[in-house]
Amino acid sequence: MPAVSVIVPVYNAEAFLDKCLESLTGQTFRDLEILCVDDCSTDGSPAILKAWAENDGRIKVLSFAENRGPSAARNAALEAAAGDYVAFVDSDDFVAPDFLEKLYGAAVREQADVAKGTMMNYDPRKDSVYQREIFNLNYRIRQHKAWFFMTYTTAIYRTEMLRGGGIRFNEALRFFEDPHFSIMAAFHYDKVAVVDDAFYYYTDNPQSVTRAENGTRPIQDLISGANDILDTMDALKIDGRHYSIVFAFLIDQFAGWFQKYYATDAVTELAASGFSGIVARCRDFQACMKEYLFFRKESDRRNLIRQIKKDLHG
């Protein structure tokens, strides 16, 4: 039985797949399996997967007969995973050579259900790495696990915890499925170990599904996902700081759409309707707004500092 199962959903990723698999097979941590799910790719991805699997027995390829989306791919691999912990790596991303060694070591050492690293952005056009301040929340996660509401791929998760809590990716969501998973997971784990120097590299891919969509589907999924999260918090009786942090994040997601100047009137109206709907459900609006405003103020300050540094140093 491997210590870690790495799950990689694959759909038409031939431009990035070799780099991704090279980073996984080259890990300093060797006790792993790599579960690649081909989501009915129409490019050269299946041939690439076949070649890698023939050269490394740790790679196992699952194939869908029809395109079902990355959430279904991740869920299928999660059911098949044999590792004590699971990691999720997107096929157009890659990880540092010691990524799994550092996370698994911290998880065992601290007896944690989750061990989280750090997300870095990779620009393939410039072959350069940088960090977006909005994703740098490790210092917050040390204060409260509820702050782990994004960048779920930077972590490993105890498999038994995910299965026991019924934590899966919501296959009805084409967008917002990532934070939905992160938030749901945080309801169930007791401890998260934070490892600042375990690096996951997110590739700035202009062809990604998220960037390609400019209709109402993202808002529809945000509304659906947000209400599902609120239903779960009510059912599990999540309250106090955990509740206000999650609710503040949801407010921030809707507020972001109000600031998109290119959004159509239909998108803005739907976002406003969804925002009104979740606000009406809030059990302590004053506490949630306070959490949101302080978080927004700090985020704006950090982004301003980042921009000044960029202007000064290029």
Secondary structure in CASP SS format (residue, H / E / C, confidence):
PFRMAT SS
TARGET T0000
AUTHOR 0000-0000-0000
METHOD secondary structure of the structure
MODEL  1
M C 1.00
P C 1.00
A C 1.00
V E 1.00
S E 1.00
V E 1.00
I E 1.00
V E 1.00
P E 1.00
V E 1.00
Y C 1.00
N C 1.00
A C 1.00
E C 1.00
A C 1.00
F C 1.00
L H 1.00
D H 1.00
K H 1.00
C H 1.00
L H 1.00
E H 1.00
S H 1.00
L H 1.00
T H 1.00
G C 1.00
Q C 1.00
T C 1.00
F C 1.00
R C 1.00
D C 1.00
L E 1.00
E E 1.00
I E 1.00
L E 1.00
C E 1.00
V E 1.00
D E 1.00
D C 1.00
C C 1.00
S C 1.00
T C 1.00
D C 1.00
G C 1.00
S H 1.00
P H 1.00
A H 1.00
I H 1.00
L H 1.00
K H 1.00
A H 1.00
W H 1.00
A H 1.00
E H 1.00
N H 1.00
D C 1.00
G C 1.00
R C 1.00
I E 1.00
K E 1.00
V E 1.00
L E 1.00
S E 1.00
F C 1.00
A C 1.00
E C 1.00
N C 1.00
R C 1.00
G C 1.00
P H 1.00
S H 1.00
A H 1.00
A H 1.00
R H 1.00
N H 1.00
A H 1.00
A H 1.00
L H 1.00
E H 1.00
A H 1.00
A C 1.00
A C 1.00
G C 1.00
D C 1.00
Y E 1.00
V E 1.00
A E 1.00
F E 1.00
V C 1.00
D C 1.00
S C 1.00
D C 1.00
D C 1.00
F E 1.00
V E 1.00
A C 1.00
P C 1.00
D C 1.00
F H 1.00
L H 1.00
E H 1.00
K H 1.00
L H 1.00
Y H 1.00
G H 1.00
A H 1.00
A H 1.00
V H 1.00
R H 1.00
E C 1.00
Q C 1.00
A C 1.00
D C 1.00
V E 1.00
A E 1.00
K E 1.00
G E 1.00
T E 1.00
M E 1.00
M E 1.00
N E 1.00
Y E 1.00
D E 1.00
P C 1.00
R C 1.00
K C 1.00
D C 1.00
S E 1.00
V E 1.00
Y E 1.00
Q C 1.00
R C 1.00
E H 1.00
I H 1.00
F H 1.00
N C 1.00
L C 1.00
N H 1.00
Y H 1.00
R H 1.00
I H 1.00
R C 1.00
Q C 1.00
H C 1.00
K H 1.00
A H 1.00
W H 1.00
F C 1.00
F C 1.00
M C 1.00
T C 1.00
Y H 1.00
T H 1.00
T H 1.00
A E 1.00
I E 1.00
Y E 1.00
R E 1.00
T H 1.00
E H 1.00
M H 1.00
L H 1.00
R H 1.00
G H 1.00
G C 1.00
G C 1.00
I C 1.00
R C 1.00
F C 1.00
N C 1.00
E C 1.00
A C 1.00
L C 1.00
R C 1.00
F C 1.00
F C 1.00
E H 1.00
D H 1.00
P H 1.00
H H 1.00
F H 1.00
S H 1.00
I H 1.00
M H 1.00
A H 1.00
A H 1.00
F C 1.00
H C 1.00
Y C 1.00
D C 1.00
K C 1.00
V E 1.00
A E 1.00
V E 1.00
V E 1.00
D E 1.00
D E 1.00
A E 1.00
F E 1.00
Y E 1.00
Y E 1.00
Y E 1.00
T E 1.00
D C 1.00
N C 1.00
P C 1.00
Q C 1.00
S C 1.00
V H 1.00
T H 1.00
R H 1.00
A H 1.00
E C 1.00
N C 1.00
G C 1.00
T C 1.00
R H 1.00
P H 1.00
I H 1.00
Q H 1.00
D H 1.00
L H 1.00
I H 1.00
S H 1.00
G H 1.00
A H 1.00
N H 1.00
D H 1.00
I H 1.00
L H 1.00
D H 1.00
T H 1.00
M H 1.00
D H 1.00
A H 1.00
L H 1.00
K C 1.00
I C 1.00
D C 1.00
G H 1.00
R H 1.00
H H 1.00
Y H 1.00
S H 1.00
I H 1.00
V H 1.00
F H 1.00
A H 1.00
F H 1.00
L H 1.00
I H 1.00
D H 1.00
Q H 1.00
F H 1.00
A H 1.00
G H 1.00
W H 1.00
F H 1.00
Q C 1.00
K C 1.00
Y C 1.00
Y C 1.00
A C 1.00
T C 1.00
D H 1.00
A H 1.00
V H 1.00
T H 1.00
E H 1.00
L H 1.00
A H 1.00
A H 1.00
S H 1.00
G H 1.00
F H 1.00
S H 1.00
G H 1.00
I H 1.00
V H 1.00
A H 1.00
R H 1.00
C C 1.00
R C 1.00
D C 1.00
F H 1.00
Q H 1.00
A H 1.00
C H 1.00
M H 1.00
K H 1.00
E H 1.00
Y H 1.00
L H 1.00
F H 1.00
F H 1.00
R H 1.00
K H 1.00
E H 1.00
S H 1.00
D H 1.00
R H 1.00
R H 1.00
N H 1.00
L H 1.00
I H 1.00
R H 1.00
Q H 1.00
I H 1.00
K H 1.00
K H 1.00
D H 1.00
L H 1.00
H H 1.00
G C 1.00
END
